[in-house]
Amino acid sequence: MKTTILLSLCFCSIVYAANPFTKIVPRKNLGGGRIIGGNVAHPLQFPFAAAIYVQTPTSRYFCSGSLLSNQWILTAGQCVDGATLFQIFLGSIHLNGGETEQIEVATSSYVLHPEYDPQTLQNDIGLIKLRLPITFTDYIQPIERLPVSEVPDYVSASVFGWGQISDEDAGLSNALQWVRVVTVTNAECSLTYGSQITDTMVCVEGNYNEGTCYGDIGSALIQYYSTGHSIPVGSRIIGGTNARAGQYRFAAAITVQTETSRFFCGGSLITSQWILTAGQCVNGATLFTIQLGSNTLTEDDPNRVTVATSEYALHPEFNPTTLENDVGLIKLRLPVEFTSYLNTIYYEDPTPVGNKSSLLSIGWGQTSDDDPELSEHLNYVQVSSISNTECRLTYGSQVTDYMICVAGSFNQGTCIGDTGSALVQIGSRGAEAHRGIASFVSGNGCQSTDPSGYTRTHPYLDWIQNTILT
C-alpha cells in the first residue's frame, strides 16, 4: 500500500485550571503516547515502523519513527533533542522480539530541525541516521513518499504506535497498534489548544476517544493512496472463491524485480505479447518473471508457462503520489501460444462502467489479515461498483473520474498481492471484459469494509493501442 506521511508530530494534552486552553506538552516529559481504541497491526501492515529507545544524559524513554530510506528514520524533534544513543528495532510488530525478521541497530547520529522550539513544539521534526545502510525485506521497507501538498480537512488517516492502550495500564503495548482517525480544521483544534496551533500542525480525532498519547511520539500520521511498496505492492481477495482451472485464462502472476526490492503484482494478457497491469507495478522495474496458464503459484501444473522480460511501457502521466494514470504495459520477448488455459481478455469496451454494476475482482493476494502470505490459488469474488462520490467519503478528493471503486456485501475486496489485477465484467453471453486495474485500498486492514480502488480501463484505450502498435 502506498502510504504518505502527513505529519510525524504528535502532542498530548494536560489541562491546567488557570489556563483557558489546554497546553501542548512535549511527549518525552510524559513518557510517550498511546493508541486508544486501536487494533493490533498485522506483520506487513507497517514495515516502515521503527521502535526507538532514546538515551539522554539524564533519562531513557520511548519513541517511534518511520523508515525513509535504508539509512534514515523520520521522527519527532523532541525524540532526538539531546539524545546520546538510539536503540532501534525494525521488522517486527512486537517489542519483545521473537520474530526472525526483527533487526536491532544502534546509532547516535541525528539532525534536529534548526527552528525546533521545545516549549511550543513548533517544527517538531528530527531525523536519525543509521551507522550503516540496512537491507530491505518484506518486513522492513521504507515509506513510499513524503507529502507534496497540505493535509485536507476531514480526510481519513491512520495513526499507529506501541503506546498505552488504556489509562489503567501505564506500560507500553507489546504489539503495534493502529486506529483510524479523521483530520479536523486548525480552527476546531484551536478551541482546545488555543493559539499554540500553527499552520504546520494538524489535529485528528476518532469517533470517540481514539488517538495517541504515551508511547507514540514520532509515529507517522499516514494517509493511504494505494497498495504499493509500503505494504508490499498489492492487494488481497477477501471473501473469495478459488477459481477453477481455465476460468480466468488471461490472469498473469507477475514477480517484479527493481534495483532495491522484489514484490508481486497481477496482470492481464491482452494480446499474445502484451500484459496490462498497474503503473506502480512497472515503475522502476528491471525484470519481470511472469506465470501464465495456471491458477496456482508453486504447485506442479503442466499448463503453466513461465516467461521473463524487462521491457515495459509506463503511462507518461503516471503520478506515483496520487496514483493518477496508474496504468502500465509489459511486453513479452516473444508471443505466447494460446491454449485452453491461456488466452487474452477483451479490453476495448469504450463505455464507462455504471454505478451498481456487478463485477469480479480476482487475484493471488492475501485472504486474511492473519496470514501475510500470498494465496497459492487464484481467487475471485463478486463486487459492485459504487459512485465516486461515495468512494470519496473514504478516500477524499484523490479519487478522480479515471478511477472506479467497488465494494462487496461485507468486506470483500482487494489488498496485499492483487495490484495490477483485472476488474472483470461478464457480458450477457458470458464474455469477459477488462474494466479496471487494481490500484489502491484502505489502510484500515485487509478485512475492513472500506471500498477497493481501481483505475478505469476505458479512458486509456488510445494509449494502450498506440503503445502496442508502436
Order of alpha helices (4+ residues) and beta strands (2+ residues): beta-beta-beta-beta-beta-beta-beta-beta-beta-beta-beta-beta-beta-alpha-beta-beta-beta-beta-beta-beta-alpha-beta-beta-beta-beta-beta-beta-alpha-beta-beta-beta-beta-alpha
